[in-house]
Amino acid sequence: MQNFTMDALALLEDYANGRIRMERVFRDHQDFLANDDDWLICRFRFPRAVLLNLCAELGPVLERSTRRNHAIPAHMQVLTTLGILATGSFQRELADRSGISQPSLSNVMPAVLDGIIKMSSRYIKFPYTVGEQANIKRQFAASTCFPNVIGAIDCTHVAIRAPSQNEFVYVNRKNVHSVNVQVISDSNLLLTNLVARWPGSTHDSFILAHSSVGNRLQAGASRDGWLLGDSGYPLRRWLLTPFANPQSAEEARFNSVHVRARSVVLMPLPRPPNNMFLRASTSPTSTSTSVSVKLRFLVFSVAMI
């Protein structure tokens, strides 16, 4: 009995000192993409076509050269990260469902998020050329009966935890810590501009005045076209706002059409902030929404983190 006790203690000491390593157990990775679109949208907010496109774009970045036999596939890194963004679940829960460990998931998430953000310049671009603007003008005129519009602009507040530095500047008018995000959209809900760096106390007009789009339009980048903004913005040659106090039927009708045309920018915005992926998967419709549209929604969502 004494010999057994000594052997057990010696074994425990060897294990504690790292001289004995436990055999690693590798779990099978689930093939999420084998499921149908309804299942994928419910858990990742995107259908298979969008997910495959995203995995193909991020694959070269996420697939690292390694001699290990059980490296996490790129598509598993992407889908597990999207699962956390879409549902707000804990990392351990998503990792268990995916067949990977929580530390492994924590390690791969930054690379996935960074890869998505770097895609933004290809999917979120403001139309400065005459041809691009002419196409957007036709679309706005056809859908809203408002001529010469090159985009609708608005801002949305995305709630954040109170930062440790300059906490007070992030408190918005509703007494919530947030980032005030500027978004410009066309009539098809394509995001053409995104500015997500100003604290919640910053006024919408200040963000526009200090953005690249605002500066370029003020310098004459669009000599024949308007952005549509609410009354929080100043009236400019390139920015139309509604009448503050309409005095005639014509002015009231202008405001009505203006609101209808400008409302397109409200549709893709997260209201509440955590609901972005749901809106991205359901608006406008699954049959008319292209991969490009949904990837723009995705980049916008990740930029909010």
Contacts in CASP RR format, 6 or more apart in sequence:
PFRMAT RR
TARGET T0000
AUTHOR 0000-0000-0000
METHOD contacts of the structure
MODEL  1
MQNFTMDALALLEDYANGRIRMERVFRDHQDFLANDDDWLICRFRFPRAV
LLNLCAELGPVLERSTRRNHAIPAHMQVLTTLGILATGSFQRELADRSGI
SQPSLSNVMPAVLDGIIKMSSRYIKFPYTVGEQANIKRQFAASTCFPNVI
GAIDCTHVAIRAPSQNEFVYVNRKNVHSVNVQVISDSNLLLTNLVARWPG
STHDSFILAHSSVGNRLQAGASRDGWLLGDSGYPLRRWLLTPFANPQSAE
EARFNSVHVRARSVVLMPLPRPPNNMFLRASTSPTSTSTSVSVKLRFLVF
SVAMI
11 20 0 8 1.000
14 20 0 8 1.000
26 70 0 8 1.000
27 99 0 8 1.000
27 100 0 8 1.000
28 99 0 8 1.000
29 72 0 8 1.000
29 73 0 8 1.000
29 76 0 8 1.000
29 98 0 8 1.000
29 99 0 8 1.000
29 100 0 8 1.000
30 97 0 8 1.000
30 98 0 8 1.000
30 99 0 8 1.000
32 40 0 8 1.000
32 43 0 8 1.000
32 44 0 8 1.000
32 75 0 8 1.000
32 76 0 8 1.000
32 79 0 8 1.000
32 98 0 8 1.000
33 40 0 8 1.000
33 48 0 8 1.000
33 51 0 8 1.000
33 52 0 8 1.000
33 75 0 8 1.000
33 79 0 8 1.000
36 48 0 8 1.000
37 47 0 8 1.000
37 48 0 8 1.000
37 286 0 8 1.000
40 46 0 8 1.000
40 47 0 8 1.000
40 48 0 8 1.000
40 51 0 8 1.000
41 47 0 8 1.000
41 281 0 8 1.000
43 83 0 8 1.000
43 86 0 8 1.000
43 87 0 8 1.000
44 51 0 8 1.000
44 79 0 8 1.000
44 82 0 8 1.000
44 83 0 8 1.000
44 86 0 8 1.000
44 277 0 8 1.000
45 82 0 8 1.000
45 86 0 8 1.000
45 277 0 8 1.000
45 278 0 8 1.000
45 280 0 8 1.000
45 281 0 8 1.000
46 54 0 8 1.000
46 82 0 8 1.000
46 277 0 8 1.000
46 280 0 8 1.000
46 281 0 8 1.000
46 294 0 8 1.000
46 298 0 8 1.000
47 281 0 8 1.000
47 286 0 8 1.000
49 291 0 8 1.000
50 291 0 8 1.000
50 294 0 8 1.000
50 295 0 8 1.000
50 298 0 8 1.000
51 75 0 8 1.000
51 78 0 8 1.000
51 79 0 8 1.000
51 82 0 8 1.000
53 291 0 8 1.000
53 295 0 8 1.000
54 78 0 8 1.000
54 116 0 8 1.000
54 295 0 8 1.000
54 298 0 8 1.000
55 74 0 8 1.000
55 75 0 8 1.000
55 78 0 8 1.000
55 79 0 8 1.000
57 119 0 8 1.000
58 74 0 8 1.000
58 77 0 8 1.000
58 78 0 8 1.000
58 112 0 8 1.000
58 115 0 8 1.000
58 116 0 8 1.000
59 74 0 8 1.000
59 75 0 8 1.000
59 78 0 8 1.000
61 111 0 8 1.000
61 115 0 8 1.000
62 74 0 8 1.000
62 77 0 8 1.000
62 78 0 8 1.000
62 108 0 8 1.000
62 111 0 8 1.000
62 112 0 8 1.000
63 71 0 8 1.000
63 74 0 8 1.000
64 71 0 8 1.000
72 100 0 8 1.000
72 104 0 8 1.000
72 108 0 8 1.000
76 98 0 8 1.000
76 100 0 8 1.000
77 108 0 8 1.000
77 111 0 8 1.000
77 112 0 8 1.000
78 112 0 8 1.000
79 98 0 8 1.000
80 94 0 8 1.000
80 95 0 8 1.000
80 98 0 8 1.000
80 100 0 8 1.000
80 105 0 8 1.000
80 108 0 8 1.000
81 105 0 8 1.000
81 108 0 8 1.000
81 109 0 8 1.000
81 112 0 8 1.000
81 113 0 8 1.000
82 277 0 8 1.000
83 89 0 8 1.000
83 94 0 8 1.000
84 91 0 8 1.000
84 94 0 8 1.000
84 109 0 8 1.000
85 277 0 8 1.000
85 301 0 8 1.000
85 302 0 8 1.000
85 305 0 8 1.000
86 277 0 8 1.000
87 94 0 8 1.000
88 274 0 8 1.000
91 102 0 8 1.000
91 105 0 8 1.000
91 106 0 8 1.000
91 109 0 8 1.000
92 102 0 8 1.000
94 105 0 8 1.000
95 101 0 8 1.000
95 102 0 8 1.000
95 104 0 8 1.000
95 105 0 8 1.000
98 105 0 8 1.000
113 302 0 8 1.000
113 305 0 8 1.000
116 298 0 8 1.000
116 299 0 8 1.000
116 302 0 8 1.000
117 299 0 8 1.000
117 302 0 8 1.000
117 303 0 8 1.000
119 295 0 8 1.000
119 299 0 8 1.000
120 194 0 8 1.000
120 299 0 8 1.000
120 303 0 8 1.000
123 191 0 8 1.000
123 292 0 8 1.000
123 295 0 8 1.000
123 296 0 8 1.000
123 299 0 8 1.000
124 191 0 8 1.000
124 192 0 8 1.000
124 193 0 8 1.000
124 194 0 8 1.000
124 296 0 8 1.000
124 299 0 8 1.000
124 300 0 8 1.000
125 192 0 8 1.000
126 184 0 8 1.000
126 192 0 8 1.000
126 193 0 8 1.000
126 213 0 8 1.000
127 133 0 8 1.000
127 135 0 8 1.000
127 136 0 8 1.000
127 150 0 8 1.000
127 186 0 8 1.000
127 192 0 8 1.000
128 216 0 8 1.000
128 221 0 8 1.000
128 222 0 8 1.000
133 150 0 8 1.000
133 222 0 8 1.000
133 224 0 8 1.000
133 225 0 8 1.000
136 149 0 8 1.000
136 150 0 8 1.000
136 151 0 8 1.000
136 186 0 8 1.000
136 187 0 8 1.000
137 147 0 8 1.000
137 148 0 8 1.000
137 149 0 8 1.000
137 150 0 8 1.000
137 225 0 8 1.000
139 186 0 8 1.000
139 187 0 8 1.000
139 188 0 8 1.000
140 146 0 8 1.000
140 147 0 8 1.000
140 149 0 8 1.000
140 150 0 8 1.000
140 151 0 8 1.000
140 186 0 8 1.000
140 187 0 8 1.000
140 261 0 8 1.000
141 147 0 8 1.000
141 148 0 8 1.000
141 149 0 8 1.000
142 187 0 8 1.000
143 187 0 8 1.000
143 264 0 8 1.000
144 187 0 8 1.000
144 257 0 8 1.000
144 260 0 8 1.000
144 261 0 8 1.000
144 264 0 8 1.000
145 257 0 8 1.000
145 261 0 8 1.000
146 228 0 8 1.000
146 257 0 8 1.000
146 258 0 8 1.000
146 260 0 8 1.000
146 261 0 8 1.000
148 224 0 8 1.000
148 225 0 8 1.000
148 226 0 8 1.000
149 187 0 8 1.000
149 225 0 8 1.000
149 226 0 8 1.000
149 227 0 8 1.000
149 228 0 8 1.000
149 261 0 8 1.000
150 186 0 8 1.000
150 222 0 8 1.000
150 225 0 8 1.000
150 226 0 8 1.000
150 227 0 8 1.000
151 184 0 8 1.000
151 185 0 8 1.000
151 186 0 8 1.000
151 187 0 8 1.000
151 192 0 8 1.000
151 226 0 8 1.000
151 227 0 8 1.000
151 228 0 8 1.000
151 265 0 8 1.000
152 184 0 8 1.000
152 185 0 8 1.000
152 186 0 8 1.000
152 187 0 8 1.000
152 227 0 8 1.000
152 228 0 8 1.000
152 229 0 8 1.000
152 261 0 8 1.000
152 262 0 8 1.000
152 263 0 8 1.000
152 264 0 8 1.000
152 265 0 8 1.000
153 182 0 8 1.000
153 183 0 8 1.000
153 184 0 8 1.000
153 193 0 8 1.000
153 208 0 8 1.000
153 227 0 8 1.000
153 228 0 8 1.000
153 229 0 8 1.000
153 233 0 8 1.000
153 239 0 8 1.000
153 265 0 8 1.000
154 182 0 8 1.000
154 183 0 8 1.000
154 204 0 8 1.000
154 229 0 8 1.000
154 230 0 8 1.000
154 262 0 8 1.000
154 265 0 8 1.000
154 266 0 8 1.000
154 269 0 8 1.000
155 180 0 8 1.000
155 181 0 8 1.000
155 182 0 8 1.000
155 183 0 8 1.000
155 204 0 8 1.000
155 207 0 8 1.000
156 180 0 8 1.000
156 181 0 8 1.000
156 183 0 8 1.000
156 269 0 8 1.000
156 270 0 8 1.000
156 271 0 8 1.000
156 273 0 8 1.000
157 172 0 8 1.000
157 174 0 8 1.000
157 176 0 8 1.000
157 178 0 8 1.000
157 179 0 8 1.000
157 180 0 8 1.000
157 181 0 8 1.000
157 200 0 8 1.000
157 273 0 8 1.000
158 178 0 8 1.000
158 179 0 8 1.000
158 181 0 8 1.000
158 196 0 8 1.000
158 270 0 8 1.000
158 273 0 8 1.000
158 304 0 8 1.000
159 176 0 8 1.000
159 177 0 8 1.000
159 178 0 8 1.000
159 273 0 8 1.000
160 170 0 8 1.000
160 177 0 8 1.000
160 178 0 8 1.000
160 179 0 8 1.000
161 177 0 8 1.000
162 170 0 8 1.000
162 177 0 8 1.000
163 170 0 8 1.000
163 177 0 8 1.000
166 199 0 8 1.000
167 177 0 8 1.000
168 201 0 8 1.000
169 199 0 8 1.000
169 200 0 8 1.000
169 201 0 8 1.000
169 202 0 8 1.000
170 177 0 8 1.000
170 178 0 8 1.000
170 179 0 8 1.000
170 199 0 8 1.000
170 200 0 8 1.000
170 201 0 8 1.000
171 177 0 8 1.000
171 178 0 8 1.000
171 200 0 8 1.000
171 201 0 8 1.000
172 178 0 8 1.000
172 180 0 8 1.000
172 200 0 8 1.000
172 201 0 8 1.000
173 201 0 8 1.000
177 200 0 8 1.000
178 199 0 8 1.000
178 200 0 8 1.000
179 196 0 8 1.000
179 197 0 8 1.000
179 198 0 8 1.000
179 199 0 8 1.000
179 200 0 8 1.000
179 304 0 8 1.000
180 198 0 8 1.000
180 199 0 8 1.000
180 200 0 8 1.000
180 201 0 8 1.000
180 202 0 8 1.000
180 204 0 8 1.000
180 207 0 8 1.000
181 194 0 8 1.000
181 195 0 8 1.000
181 196 0 8 1.000
181 198 0 8 1.000
181 303 0 8 1.000
181 304 0 8 1.000
182 193 0 8 1.000
182 194 0 8 1.000
182 195 0 8 1.000
182 196 0 8 1.000
182 198 0 8 1.000
182 204 0 8 1.000
182 207 0 8 1.000
182 208 0 8 1.000
182 211 0 8 1.000
183 191 0 8 1.000
183 193 0 8 1.000
183 194 0 8 1.000
183 265 0 8 1.000
183 268 0 8 1.000
183 269 0 8 1.000
183 300 0 8 1.000
184 191 0 8 1.000
184 192 0 8 1.000
184 193 0 8 1.000
184 194 0 8 1.000
184 213 0 8 1.000
184 227 0 8 1.000
184 265 0 8 1.000
185 191 0 8 1.000
185 192 0 8 1.000
185 264 0 8 1.000
185 265 0 8 1.000
185 267 0 8 1.000
185 268 0 8 1.000
186 192 0 8 1.000
186 264 0 8 1.000
187 261 0 8 1.000
187 264 0 8 1.000
188 284 0 8 1.000
188 293 0 8 1.000
189 264 0 8 1.000
189 267 0 8 1.000
189 268 0 8 1.000
189 283 0 8 1.000
189 284 0 8 1.000
189 293 0 8 1.000
190 292 0 8 1.000
190 293 0 8 1.000
190 296 0 8 1.000
191 268 0 8 1.000
191 296 0 8 1.000
191 297 0 8 1.000
191 299 0 8 1.000
191 300 0 8 1.000
193 211 0 8 1.000
193 213 0 8 1.000
194 299 0 8 1.000
194 300 0 8 1.000
194 303 0 8 1.000
195 207 0 8 1.000
195 211 0 8 1.000
196 303 0 8 1.000
196 304 0 8 1.000
198 206 0 8 1.000
198 207 0 8 1.000
203 232 0 8 1.000
204 232 0 8 1.000
204 233 0 8 1.000
205 232 0 8 1.000
205 233 0 8 1.000
205 234 0 8 1.000
208 214 0 8 1.000
208 233 0 8 1.000
208 239 0 8 1.000
209 215 0 8 1.000
217 227 0 8 1.000
217 236 0 8 1.000
217 238 0 8 1.000
217 239 0 8 1.000
218 236 0 8 1.000
218 238 0 8 1.000
220 238 0 8 1.000
222 238 0 8 1.000
225 238 0 8 1.000
226 238 0 8 1.000
226 239 0 8 1.000
226 240 0 8 1.000
227 238 0 8 1.000
227 239 0 8 1.000
227 240 0 8 1.000
228 239 0 8 1.000
228 240 0 8 1.000
228 241 0 8 1.000
228 258 0 8 1.000
228 261 0 8 1.000
228 262 0 8 1.000
229 239 0 8 1.000
229 240 0 8 1.000
229 241 0 8 1.000
229 262 0 8 1.000
230 241 0 8 1.000
230 242 0 8 1.000
230 262 0 8 1.000
231 241 0 8 1.000
231 242 0 8 1.000
231 244 0 8 1.000
232 241 0 8 1.000
233 239 0 8 1.000
233 241 0 8 1.000
234 241 0 8 1.000
235 241 0 8 1.000
240 258 0 8 1.000
241 258 0 8 1.000
242 254 0 8 1.000
242 255 0 8 1.000
242 258 0 8 1.000
242 259 0 8 1.000
243 251 0 8 1.000
243 252 0 8 1.000
243 254 0 8 1.000
243 255 0 8 1.000
246 252 0 8 1.000
246 254 0 8 1.000
246 255 0 8 1.000
267 279 0 8 1.000
267 283 0 8 1.000
267 284 0 8 1.000
268 279 0 8 1.000
268 280 0 8 1.000
268 283 0 8 1.000
268 297 0 8 1.000
268 300 0 8 1.000
270 276 0 8 1.000
270 279 0 8 1.000
270 301 0 8 1.000
270 304 0 8 1.000
273 304 0 8 1.000
276 297 0 8 1.000
276 300 0 8 1.000
276 301 0 8 1.000
276 304 0 8 1.000
277 297 0 8 1.000
277 298 0 8 1.000
277 301 0 8 1.000
279 297 0 8 1.000
280 294 0 8 1.000
280 297 0 8 1.000
280 298 0 8 1.000
280 301 0 8 1.000
281 294 0 8 1.000
283 289 0 8 1.000
END
